[in-house]
């Protein structure tokens, strides 16, 4: 039967939201950010009691990305772009850690 926890679906949604994030450039990151925030919040709320450290990492990495994107001027320097790209990679990495941690529950 489908007795998988609710966060398994939320996890798939967030994985889809962060797909290609690190290769999509600043405009791509900007356009994906709202969806990522929404999916991350949903996942964190459904999974934080089972995976407090992994969901905490997702929250902080998404917040960091949000801040660095918000701080970008209209013509960002290479250094500013590098910060955003690094923060995007952290989001992808924290999502992957959660996926790895929750695989036994979701497969």
C-alpha positions in Angstrom: 0.0 0.0 0.0 1.0 3.6 -0.1 1.9 4.0 3.6 4.8 6.3 2.7 5.1 9.5 4.8 3.7 12.7 3.3 7.1 14.2 3.0 8.1 11.7 0.3 5.8 13.6 -2.1 7.1 16.9 -0.8 10.6 15.7 -1.3 10.0 14.9 -4.9 8.5 18.3 -5.5 11.5 20.0 -4.0 13.9 17.9 -5.9 12.1 19.0 -9.1 12.2 22.6 -8.0 16.0 22.6 -7.6 16.7 20.6 -10.8 19.2 22.5 -12.9 19.4 25.3 -10.3 23.2 25.5 -10.4 23.3 25.6 -14.2 20.4 28.0 -14.9 22.3 31.3 -14.3 21.1 34.2 -12.2 17.8 34.7 -14.0 17.0 31.0 -13.7 17.8 31.0 -10.0 15.7 34.1 -9.5 12.7 32.5 -11.3 13.0 29.2 -9.4 13.5 30.7 -6.0 9.8 31.3 -5.2 8.9 27.7 -6.0 11.9 26.4 -4.1 10.9 28.4 -1.0 7.4 27.2 -1.2 8.4 23.5 -1.7 11.1 23.7 0.9 8.7 25.2 3.5 6.2 22.4 2.8 8.8 19.7 3.1 10.3 21.1 6.2 6.9 21.3 7.9 6.1 17.7 7.0 9.5 16.2 7.8 11.2 18.2 10.6 10.1 15.9 13.4 11.7 13.0 11.6 14.7 14.8 10.1 15.4 17.9 12.2 19.0 18.4 11.1 18.5 17.8 7.4 15.4 20.0 7.3 17.2 22.7 9.3 20.0 22.6 6.7 17.4 23.0 3.9 15.8 26.0 5.7 19.1 27.8 6.3 20.5 27.2 2.7 17.2 28.4 1.1 17.3 31.5 3.4 20.9 32.2 2.5 20.1 31.9 -1.2 17.1 34.2 -0.8 19.3 36.8 0.9 22.0 36.7 -1.7 19.6 36.9 -4.5 17.8 39.9 -2.8 21.1 41.6 -2.4 22.0 41.5 -6.1 22.0 44.8 -7.9 20.7 44.9 -11.5 24.2 44.5 -12.9 25.9 42.2 -10.5 29.7 41.7 -10.4 31.3 38.4 -11.0 31.9 38.1 -7.3 28.3 38.7 -6.4 27.2 36.1 -9.0 29.7 33.7 -7.5 28.0 34.0 -4.1 24.6 33.4 -5.4 25.9 30.4 -7.4 27.6 29.0 -4.3 24.4 29.5 -2.2 22.4 27.7 -5.0 24.8 24.8 -4.8 24.2 24.6 -1.0 20.5 24.4 -1.5 21.0 21.5 -4.0 23.4 19.8 -1.6 21.1 20.2 1.4 18.2 18.7 -0.6 20.4 15.8 -1.7 21.3 15.2 2.0 17.7 15.0 2.9 16.9 12.7 0.0 19.7 10.4 1.1 18.6 10.4 4.7 15.0 9.7 3.9 15.5 7.1 1.1 14.7 4.2 3.4 11.3 5.8 4.3 10.4 6.8 0.8 11.5 3.9 -1.4 
